[in-house]
Amino acid sequence: MKGLVKYALGMEGVALRELQEPVPQDGELKVKVLAAGICNSDVHAIHDQRSVTMPIVLGHEFVGQVVETCGDVNGFQVGDWVTALPACYSCGECWLCKQGLVTLCNERKSIGSHRDGAMANYVVVPAKYAFKIPDSAVTLEEKSVYALTEPLACMVRAAYEKVDVKPDDTVVVSGPGIMGQYAVQLFKSRGAYVIVSGLPADKDKLELALSLGADDYATSFDELQQKVYTRSPKGADITCDCVGVIPSLETCMKVIRQLGTHVQVGLFGGKVPFRLDAIFDREVNYIPSNSSSYTSWGITMDLLREKKVTMTPFASVRLPLDEWDKGLEMVLNKAAYKVLLMPDNTF
């Protein structure tokens, strides 16, 4: 089979290689990958801004069909269409694992960074962290969209499990990329009034956010400030940075109210110069939300089955696996919400 392997430092240390097909062990599923999404954390790994165990097949956002099982696999069968929580391998015994917070386990090993991932024809995952996709996805195109479930589950953890959202809270979502678009839908599903912040170049994305339920948007700080304080004279109850750049965080700190809640979803990818007293000044509750939990995946699948959130607009580009470098360039240039790599060129 073919797999996209990170085997050495730098871009030159990434290549498509011929590999042996993985063999499932007890409790595992062998999955034929239909689609694998390029995530910003993959970009960080490629550019050595995120630690990975080399050599490693990249990719943790995926959807595919079970082709082989081994041992007790919780009722999964060959032919099932599945996706999975990336932090598949953990100790299973610590207090974090027992709460389903496997991403935070000191022993956790994720596909795509510690175990071979999904940018390949096949991937192996434990059945206990796999999830069937809804039967309503019939065509391969509809199924491929479920490669975007993992980032949605990450945003579900932030909006449903890390933050107390009250009906009619004023929420500012900074950044209309895929995580921001998910944030809009999720905060709206909890009854909030949502304002999306972006740049003038983001006009189309901001209009999409409106169509997905956002109440308003702004393309400059002055416009955002005016709209926030007109809506809520105290300031925003919740801010959510989905970008991971300092100007976005600083903007959030300028429009949040005293004792408000800030959710940090965007990954900065390195050291950043930021005045921490901006958090101290208003006694902001600063809540980082790192990846997903087991319970957030359950919530995510329920939301998708109930059609309370959509992922379809964000599967904007599908490319064969051997055009991974073109897809990476598109991600870096923000030319697509999400690039899906299709190992069998089925698109």
Secondary structure, DSSP 4 states (H G I P E B T S, - for coil): -EEEEE-SSSGGGEEEEE-PPP---TTEEEEEEEEEEPPHHHHHHHTTSS---SSEE---EEEEEEEEEES--TT--TT-EEEE-S--B--S-SHHHHTT-GGG-TT-B-BTTTB--SSBSEEEEEGGGEEEPPTT--SHHHHHGGGGHHHHHHHHIIIIIS--PPTT-EEEEE--SHHHHHHHHHHHHTT-EEEEE--GGGHHHHHHHHHTT-SEEESSHHHHHHHHHHH-TT-EEEEEE-S-SHHHHHHHHHHEEEEEEEEE-S---S-----THHHHHTT-EEEE--S--HHHHHHHHHHHHTTSS--GGG--EEEEGGGHHHHHHHHHTT--S-EEEETT---
